[in-house]
Amino acid sequence: MSDIERYDVELDLIGPEWSVADLIDHLLHRGVCVKGNVTVSIAGIDLMTLGLQVVFASTATLRRRSKEAA
């Protein structure tokens, strides 16, 4: 079982009222975690696997989430 929290949020990013600054502000306030794997292979032989884990959030958001988890 996975302990990953998933949030479904509807954002209308097509409208003229959204700017890049608004998007970055929203992402910093909510926090985003991206996790993935990339495998490099030649002729069906895996040469390298790269793991990626990125957290994009403000320090205030991280502090708030750590207090909620405790």
Buried (B, 14 or more C-beta within 10 A) or exposed (E): EEEEEEEEEEEEEEEEEEEEEEEEEBBBEEBEEEEEEEEEEEEEEEEEEEEEEEEEBBEEBEEBEEEEEE
